Amino acid sequence: MSADPAAPPASDPTPALRTPIQPARRYANQGVAAALLSAALLGLTPIFGKQALRAGMDPFALVALRTVLAAGILWLVFSVFARRYLFIYPAGLIACAIAGIINGLGSLMFYIGLARLDASVAQLLFSINPLILVLLLRLDGQPISRLTAFRLVLALPAIYLLTSAGEHAGQLPGAALLFGSAFMYALHLAVTQRALRDMPSQTLTLYTVTAMALTVLPSALWIRTPLSQTAPVAWWGVAGLTLMTVLSRLSLFVGVKRLGGQQAALLGLSELVVSVAAAILLFGERLTLLQSVGALLLTISVMLVAREKELSVHHISEGWLAWVYGLFEKVTWPGNGG
């Protein structure tokens, strides 16, 4: 009879130990899955983009159409099925606006550069964004290690080899645009990582993509005015890009929220495999020997992020990002005091 009362206490420690660990692992695993899904989807964006550009579509019109359509889809879906994600506080709105403007300008750079380069080469150059993000996070309160400096030394000749070999010689303007796009992408990840501490990833996706649309639309209407003329519209390419934008952004920010921007960007390197493989299969693209060496150097440079020490997913801003975001937090909605 005395054995029965003793049985429950004997089995209690095991559930007690498992309870805090399993949710944390499940949370991280969801972040890994989301980041990998985003990488796979983003890996297809240069393919759809190149398809539209080869059909004669203007880069400005391409970026504007896919971003505006993506924002419209998000507003429609959330307004009908998930209205709770429409609420946003002032500091979060400002952060999303800044991130959207930065990424919108980066998108313009990407597709203008893509028009000058092969899809596989463009994606290889864009893949330097995790390394740039490391530098931005270092400036936000973490020291730059010798390994980071070494990766930069590897990346510079890699970019030269990728853009100066054989038939791709003289395409440095396209490479510069892709590098600028990578910088903008990394910067917008740094901003959104801070904002995601205080808001759902779905809300951040909605308002960031909306800010992107408001940024790129004037470029299409005022700079080149292709939407008001008879320039061709490659609707298959636009539709594919729009779908990839919606799904990849939703999954990307889920990954950033659960893993931090650095780990999400590192997992995003897998999009290289998708882009290069799809470009070879669909467009018959090939890398020269020197370009292959450059691609290898660049891949090594970025993958070495995994060897970095003292990278914290839950890093608390101490530098430029904390100062900038501190200004946002002083803003309140009219009538709410402050």
ABEGO torsion letter per residue (X at the ends): XAAAAAAAAAAAAAAAAAAAAAAAAAAAAAAAAAAAAAAAAAAAAAAAAAAAAAAGBBAAAAAAAAAAAAAAAAAAAAAAABAAAABBBAAAAAAAAAAAAAAAAAAAAAAAAAAABBAAAAAAAAAAAAAAAAAAAAAAGBBBBAAAAAAAAAAAAAAAAAAABEAABGAAAAAAAAAAAAAAAAAAAAAAAAAAAABBAAAAAAAAAAAAAAAAAAAAAAAAGAAABABBBBAAAAAAAAAAAAAAAAAAAAAAAAAEAAAAAAAAAAAAAAAAAAAAAAAGBBBBAAAAAAAAAAAAAAAAAAABBGBBAABBBABAAAAAAAAAAABBBBGAEX
